[in-house]
Amino acid sequence: MSPYTREKVAIAVLWAAALLVLAGLLAIIIFLVIRGIGVIDAEFIFGMPRAGGRDGGIFPMIVGTLSIIVIAIAVAAPIGIGGGIYLSEYAGRHPLSRIITFGAEWLAGVPSIIFGLFGFAFFVVFLGWGLSILAGGMVLACMILNETIRTTQEAIKAVPTSYRAASYALGATKWQTVSRVVLKSAAPGILTGIILGIGRAAGETAAIMLTVGSFMALPTSLFSSARPMSLHLYLLAVSEVHEGAVARAFGTAVMLLLIVFAANLSAHAITRRFTRSLR
Amino acid sequence: MTDNFKMKVRNLNVFYGKNQALKDVGLDIRTNKVTALIGPSGCGKSTFIRTLNRMNDIIPGVRVEGQVMLDGQNIYNGNVNVTEIRRRVGMVFQHPNPFPKSIFENVAYGLRIRGAVKKNSDLAERVERALIDAALWDEVKDRLHSSAFNLSGGQQQRLCIARALVIEPEVILLDEPASSLDPMATLKIEELLQELKHRYTIVIVTHNMQQAARVSDWTGFFLMGEVIEYNETSEIFTRPKDKRTEDYVTGRFG
């Protein structure tokens, strides 16, 4: 086979792979939307569930998902970003930083059900919080923490050294350089990492199953149990083959997809806005 | 005519890990004159200029021995405030490196980090003056708040000069400032330096011997980490004392 033919074959194969990925993604989305769009109306989004979820809306579930996301981000963002900044800018080659980085990488591979078990043993039982959105939020925070640290580190690493050199040459301190130049430059990347963390938190099921419980009422406090959308979807789908339940499972799935989609869109929009103001 | 010496360097040795980049360098920088440092790649001239404002400090594994005196005080003394040294001794880099901010904010940066200028009108005035001194004001006065990246390479470099000037340094270090610029932009920078030397002390590293000859009053020739010869520019280029200097300035190597 001549090199030119090889090239054509390679291009064709790569194109096919890309199209397969796109097709797979579209298939999932279209399938879910077709099955679920039927139940979605104002009552579904803002109404309370009836008959164990086979009828009515999913408002408490939406609130449950959003509360857990807020708690997870509120905890993981400052710790993750702060940790990422420290590891990138201050710790340097200190052996401690290598241990932390390795630990964060290793944590990335831990299955979520194990996080759930840890969350149950520690937050629910040991700290006595019971099955609650607080426990769920904290477990999720642990899960997205390492990604937040990594994204922050990568974003900071991408900032050109020339900016730092210019800042130091003007007599800036390290913190001034980090806060006024490096972070401003790394902000889009860091924000994207946070928002993608939101997407992940929204869909997490195994970990929250063991920490949030599955109470269907509207959560009223941090220590309330709740039933986030992901869990609700699962329970509806496996409960019984009842038309209303299955349809609502798909409806919940579509709503969940919308939340993740919105998160990704805003990540893009923020990144674009930031880079536009720099160009 | 007696010269004043803004900076004096004595017994300077610089190591990157085990590599010795500068060997026993001694040099006097004259006030309100342009001192050029020439030499082939890797001779240590960039390392040397970076010791003058302690920019080598940010490179890990660097060791500096010897004395660098600014107005008679060793800047490598333990209790010296590095940020103050860097205010007094400014630097312009080889590749223009404006911040990803507006033209105005780039110049204002040095003032903002010190918090000394509080009123916005005073800030704007200082920024304007710095841009005028850097011969850039006319070209940017009606787009001060647009991104610095919209400027051409030569304009960005003059912006970097304005950024350094706004904090009123005493010495300006330029590390091959025109090497990435076209001849027209280079000429503008060189003319600017002739203007600036009346108020500042200038040290310039250059790869371009003709530029050194055009622009400087004193020239130091570096080779393999040592100063081979240091004399008035006219002498270096017409009556060099060392054969190595002669070979370099006549282009036999480099």
HADDOCK unambig.tbl for C-alpha pairs under 7 A between the chains (distance, minus, plus):
assign (segid A and resid 162 and name CA) (segid B and resid 97 and name CA) 5.96 0.50 0.50
assign (segid A and resid 163 and name CA) (segid B and resid 97 and name CA) 6.33 0.50 0.50
assign (segid A and resid 163 and name CA) (segid B and resid 99 and name CA) 6.03 0.50 0.50
assign (segid A and resid 166 and name CA) (segid B and resid 97 and name CA) 6.77 0.50 0.50
assign (segid A and resid 169 and name CA) (segid B and resid 55 and name CA) 6.87 0.50 0.50
assign (segid A and resid 169 and name CA) (segid B and resid 86 and name CA) 5.81 0.50 0.50
assign (segid A and resid 169 and name CA) (segid B and resid 90 and name CA) 6.35 0.50 0.50
assign (segid A and resid 169 and name CA) (segid B and resid 91 and name CA) 5.99 0.50 0.50
assign (segid A and resid 170 and name CA) (segid B and resid 86 and name CA) 5.97 0.50 0.50
assign (segid A and resid 170 and name CA) (segid B and resid 87 and name CA) 5.89 0.50 0.50
assign (segid A and resid 170 and name CA) (segid B and resid 90 and name CA) 6.52 0.50 0.50
assign (segid A and resid 170 and name CA) (segid B and resid 110 and name CA) 5.87 0.50 0.50
assign (segid A and resid 170 and name CA) (segid B and resid 164 and name CA) 6.67 0.50 0.50
assign (segid A and resid 171 and name CA) (segid B and resid 83 and name CA) 4.10 0.50 0.50
assign (segid A and resid 171 and name CA) (segid B and resid 84 and name CA) 6.42 0.50 0.50
assign (segid A and resid 171 and name CA) (segid B and resid 86 and name CA) 4.80 0.50 0.50
assign (segid A and resid 171 and name CA) (segid B and resid 87 and name CA) 5.37 0.50 0.50
assign (segid A and resid 172 and name CA) (segid B and resid 83 and name CA) 6.25 0.50 0.50
assign (segid A and resid 172 and name CA) (segid B and resid 113 and name CA) 6.52 0.50 0.50
assign (segid A and resid 173 and name CA) (segid B and resid 83 and name CA) 6.93 0.50 0.50
assign (segid A and resid 278 and name CA) (segid B and resid 100 and name CA) 5.48 0.50 0.50
assign (segid A and resid 278 and name CA) (segid B and resid 101 and name CA) 6.30 0.50 0.50
assign (segid A and resid 278 and name CA) (segid B and resid 147 and name CA) 5.98 0.50 0.50
assign (segid A and resid 279 and name CA) (segid B and resid 147 and name CA) 5.96 0.50 0.50
assign (segid A and resid 279 and name CA) (segid B and resid 149 and name CA) 6.08 0.50 0.50
assign (segid A and resid 279 and name CA) (segid B and resid 150 and name CA) 6.99 0.50 0.50
